[in-house]
Amino acid sequence: MGVHSTTRIPTPPHRGAGGELSPMTPTARFVFPSLFHVSPAPACRVPESSGWSTAGVAFPARPHGLSLHLRPPAMAAGGGGGSFGENGSPAAPEDSTVLSRIGEVKRVTKETNVHVKINLDGTGVADCSTGIPFLDHMLDQLASHGLFDVYVKAKGDTHIDDHHSNEDIALAIGTALLQALGDRKGINRFGHFTAPLDEAAVEVILDLSGRPHLSCGLSIPTERVGTYDTQLVEHFFQSLVNTSGMTLHIRQLAGTNSHHIIEASFKAFARALRQATEYDLRRRGTVPSSKGVLSRS
């Protein structure tokens, strides 16, 4: 049963015929029903073969699934609109059950060894060690601002340069997103966010359409941030787009500091992706496409 809050409003004193004050009348009592009631649903179990229990990764304890029950507020008699039950009260909409969506990928080549896990319904936990410090910082932004749990462990031939590791990590993250999204039923699908960072501002628009496309309009003034080659930013997003089946537009609105421009890009991407992957309760679990399907084909 939902939580109710009680507010007592005193009634002003009443003056009698002789001008004397009569005792205060009992206070009026109003009860406002809670709009939302959340109860736990069965957790989404990850098969033991997935390696989650052996990787030593400890995300915070949290329910893997929630049943969200919407309870509309009481409506005045004679109010228009809405459906009503037998007793005349508004009928609650159908329950929507949301389970955690998790993707996991291991990619091993002669150049890199990459292990990625992502939980789209996480709390913003990042555990990333890529061998590229600046990329670790950017993946922290993806987790924190997207509210995804992101685990990335990678070893690669960074003694040559960061290119192979940067590419394979992005390919693995895109594939993990593809897994976690499944048939993409019930999601918003589209995301749009503009993130400022001091003098820099970057706009990201994306569509989880199943069709890979990248338009990247970044103008990064320096060749490196720390040891990170700034050419690899566009290559990271291109690789992620290719495996996830995402249409992605990145547009720089302002910025002169390379670090700020790149970080604003990752923050805007994280927030737009969060918006696109979240559930639309009005859609009631249907595919957000007039074709009835969203796929990589």
N, C-alpha and C positions, 0 to 999 in steps of 0.2 A: 504494500500500500504506500502511496506517495506521502511525502512529508508535507504537513500543513503548517502554515504560519498564522498566528493569531495577533490581531491588533485591537487594542481597546481604546476607544475614543470617548472621553468624558463628555457628558451632557452638561451644558451651562446651567448654573443655579437658577431656580425659578423664584420670582418675587411674588408674595401674596398680596392680597388686597390692601393690607396695611403697610406694605413696603418691606416687610420682613423677608429674609431669605429662607427658603425651604431647603431641607437637606438635599444633597445632590442625588439625582436619580441614578439607578444602576447604569453602568457603562454599556455602550453598544458593542457587540462582538461580531467581528467579521472574520471569516475563514477563507483564505485564498488557497486553492489546491495547487500543488506543484505541477508544472507543465510537463516535466520529464521524470520518468522513473526508469532507472537502469538496473537490470539484473543480470548476473553472469550467465553465460551460455557455455556449452561444452567447448573445451579448448580445441584448437586446431593442432593435431598431432603431426609431428614431423617424423618420417620413418627413420629408424636407427641407422639405416644405410646412408643417410644424408650426411653424416659426419658431424652434426651439430653437437652431439653429446661428447665427442672426443676431441674437439678442436680447442677446448679450454676457454671458450668465450662465454662470459657471464653477463648477459643483458639483465637489467633490473627485473625483479619478479613482477609480473603483471598478467592479467587475464589475456589469453590469446583470442578471446572472442567475447562480444557483448551482444545481448539482446536489447535493443532500444525500443521502448514502448512510449509512444507519444500519447499524452493525455491532454486533450484540448481543454481550455478553461471553460467554466460554466457560462452559458449565454443567457442573456435576458429573454424572458418570455416574449414570443412574437418576433425575435430577431430573425433576420433573413439569412439564407445561405446555409450550406452544410447539410450533412446527413444526420439523422437522429435515430436513436434506439427506441425500444418499445416504451420506455418510461419517459420519453420526450427529451432526454439528454443527448448531447452530441455524441455520435458514434466515433470511437477512436479509429484512426486509420490502421491498416494492416501492419503487424509487427515487421521490423526489418532486422535481420540477423546478419551481423558483420563478423567474419572470421579473419584472423590474421592471414596476410598474403605474403608468402616468403619465397624467395628465389635463391638458389645456390649454384655456383658454377666453379669448377676447377679447370683451368686452362694451362696445359703444360706443353711447351715447345723447346727447341734447342736453345732458344734465346731467353725464355722467361718461364717462371712457375708462379701462377696466380691463383688465389683462392678468394672468392667473393661470396658474401651472403648479404642479403638485404631484406628487411621487413618493412613493408609499406605502411603497416599499422603500428609502428614503433613509437618511441618516446624521444628520439633524437640522440641516441647513443652512437658514438663513433669509436671504432677500434681499428685504426688504419696504420699500416706500416708498409710503405711501398718502395722504400729505398730512395724516394724523391721527396725531400722535406716539404717543399712548397706544395706539391700535389697532396700530401697528407693534410696540409692546412686547408686546401680547397675541399677535400672530401669531408673534413670536419664541418665545413659550411653546408654541404649537401645534407648531412645528417641533421645538424642543428636546426636549420631553417626549413627543411622539408619534414621534420619530425619522423624521419626514417631511422631505423637501426641499421648501421652500415659497418660491415666487417670486411676489411681488405688486407690480405697478407700477400706480398709479392717479392720475389727475388728475380733479378734480371741482369743483363749485361750492361749495367750502368757505367762500368769502366770504359765502355765505348762511348755511349751517350744515353740519354733518357728516352730516346725515341721508342724503342721496342717495348719497354715497360709501360710507358704512357699509353701506347696504343692497345696493348693486350689487356691492361687493367680496364680501359674504357670499353673494349669489346666484351669483357666478362661482366661488367656492370650492366651493359645494355641487355645481355642475354639473361641475367638475373632478373631484370625488370620485366622482360618478356615472360619469363616463367611466373613471376609473382602476379602479373596482371591477368593471366589465364585468358578466359574468353572476353574479358573486359566488360562484363555485364554490370549495369547499375552505376558505373562511374560517371563523373562529369565529362571526361574525355578531353576537354579544352582547358588550357591554363594560360594566364596572362598576368605578368607582374613586372613592375619597374622598381629596381632597387637603387637607391643612392648610396654612395660611400664618399663622404666629404665632397670633393670637386667632381667626382665621377658619378655617372648615372647610366644604367644599362637596362634596356627593355627586353624581355623574353616573352615570346608567344609560342605556344606549342599545342600540338594535336596528337593524341595517341591513336592515330588513324590506321596504323599498320603499314603506312607507306613512308619509307625513309627519305627524308630530305633535310638538308641543312642550308640555311642562308646565314652567314656569319659576317656581320658588319663591324668588327672590332678594329680599332686603329691603335695598336699598342706601341708607344714611342720608343721603347728600349728593346734590345735583343734578348735580355735576360732579366729575371727577377731572382736574385740570389744565384743559384746554379741552374735554375730552370729556364730552358729555351722557350721564349714566349710564342714562337711559332707552333709549339705543341698544344696550345690552348684550342685552336680551331681543330687540330687533328684529333684531340681528345673527344670533342663533341661530335665530330664526323664519325668516329668509330662507334661511339655510344648510339648514335642515331641509326647506323647501319644494322646493328644487331637487335635493337629494341623495336624497330618499326615505328619511328616517331618523326613527325614533321616539326622542325625546330627553327625558329627565327630569332636571331640575337642581333640587337641593334644598339650601338653605343650612342647615347644622347649627349654625353659630356665626359670629360676626363683628360688629365694630363699625366697622372701618376700611374705607371704600369701595374703596380701591385693593386691599387684601388680599382682600376678598370677590370682586371681579371677577377678579383674577389667579388665585385658587384655583379659580374656575370654569373658566377656560381651561386650567389645568394638569390638572384632573380630566377635562375633556373630551378633552384630548390623549391622556392615558393610557388612557381608556376606548375611544377611537377606535382607538388602536394595538392594543389587545387584540382588538377586534372585527374589524379588517382583517387581522390576522396569520393564517397558515395553520394549520389543524388537521391534523397528519400522519395521524391515525387516520381522517380523513374521506376521504382518498385522492382529492381533487379533486371530490367530489360536492357538490351544492347543499345547504346546511344548512337544509332545509325539508322537512316531510313532504309538501308539495304538489309538490316537485321543481322549484320555480322561485321566484326572488325578483325581483320587477319593480316598476316604478313604477305599473303599471295596477291 
